[in-house]
């Protein structure tokens, strides 16, 4: 990810943030006001891609380019109340999956979960 023009690598398992230009490493901590969830939101092993919420998209469906199929698009339902500019983690649809709706998660710039339980239509 790039923040203010500087490239960073975020390792949430090791809780480290690395500046890719200087090589400096910082330890990350969750805000003290957050409580740890009993279940991990991102425990699924399926690949995801990041979509930035466009202005005025909250509560609507948006089309995003499929990350693996050139020229194909996915219809993504943006939850009501999701602020413009917020990053959403959208699972990459599997060709072998029978379901037509997939859940995704939206997170803010701090990495805390912001929106849970929206869907992607195949």
C-alpha positions in Angstrom: 0.0 0.0 0.0 1.0 3.6 -0.5 0.4 6.2 2.1 1.2 9.8 1.3 3.3 8.7 -1.6 5.4 6.3 0.5 5.2 2.5 -0.1 4.6 0.3 2.9 4.2 -3.4 3.5 1.9 -4.4 6.3 2.4 -7.8 7.9 -0.6 -8.4 10.2 0.6 -11.8 11.4 3.9 -10.4 12.7 2.2 -7.0 13.5 4.9 -5.1 11.6 4.8 -2.1 9.2 7.7 -1.8 6.8 8.7 1.3 4.9 9.7 -0.1 1.5 11.9 2.9 0.6 14.0 3.1 3.8 13.6 -0.4 5.1 12.5 0.8 8.5 10.2 -1.5 10.5 7.6 -0.5 13.1 5.6 -2.6 15.4 1.8 -2.3 15.0 -0.7 -2.4 17.8 -4.5 -2.3 17.8 -6.1 0.8 19.3 -6.7 0.3 23.0 -10.4 1.0 22.5 -10.8 -2.1 20.3 -11.8 -5.4 21.8 -10.4 -8.6 20.2 -13.1 -10.6 18.4 -13.7 -14.2 19.3 -13.5 -15.2 15.7 -11.1 -14.0 13.0 -12.9 -12.1 10.2 -10.1 -13.0 7.8 -9.6 -16.6 8.7 -10.8 -17.9 5.3 -8.0 -18.9 3.0 -9.6 -17.6 -0.3 -7.7 -14.9 -2.2 -9.1 -11.3 -1.9 -8.5 -8.0 -3.7 -8.9 -4.4 -2.6 -11.5 -2.0 -4.0 -11.7 1.6 -3.0 -15.3 2.8 -2.4 -16.1 5.5 -5.0 -18.0 8.7 -4.0 -21.8 8.1 -3.7 -21.5 4.3 -3.9 -22.7 3.5 -0.3 -25.9 1.3 -0.5 -25.5 0.7 -4.2 -24.0 -1.9 -6.5 -20.7 -1.1 -8.3 -18.9 -2.9 -11.1 -15.2 -3.6 -10.6 -12.8 -5.3 -13.0 -12.3 -9.0 -12.3 -8.8 -9.4 -11.0 -8.1 -12.7 -12.8 -10.3 -12.5 -16.0 -9.3 -9.7 -18.3 -12.4 -7.9 -19.7 -14.8 -9.4 -17.1 -16.5 -7.4 -14.3 -17.9 -8.2 -10.9 -21.0 -6.6 -9.4 -20.2 -5.6 -5.7 -22.8 -4.5 -3.2 -21.5 -1.7 -1.1 -23.1 -1.6 2.4 -25.0 1.5 3.5 -22.9 3.9 5.5 -19.6 2.9 3.9 -17.6 6.1 3.5 -16.1 7.1 0.1 -12.5 6.2 -0.1 -12.7 3.3 2.3 -10.9 0.1 1.2 -13.0 -3.1 0.8 -11.6 -6.6 0.7 -13.5 -8.5 -1.9 -13.0 -12.3 -2.3 -11.9 -13.5 -5.8 -14.7 -15.7 -7.1 -13.9 -19.3 -7.7 -15.0 -21.0 -10.9 -16.0 -24.1 -8.9 -18.1 -22.3 -6.3 -21.9 -23.0 -6.5 -23.1 -20.0 -4.6 -23.9 -16.7 -6.3 -23.2 -14.4 -3.4 -19.9 -14.0 -1.6 -19.4 -11.9 1.6 -16.6 -9.3 1.8 -15.2 -7.0 4.4 -14.5 -3.2 4.3 -11.7 -1.8 6.4 -10.6 1.7 7.2 -7.1 3.0 6.7 -6.2 2.0 10.3 -6.9 -1.7 9.5 -9.8 -2.0 11.8 -13.0 -3.7 10.5 -15.5 -1.2 9.4 -18.2 -3.0 7.5 -19.1 -6.7 7.5 -21.5 -8.8 5.6 -22.0 -7.3 2.1 -21.9 -9.3 -1.0 -20.5 -9.9 -4.5 -22.8 -11.1 -7.2 -21.3 -13.5 -9.8 
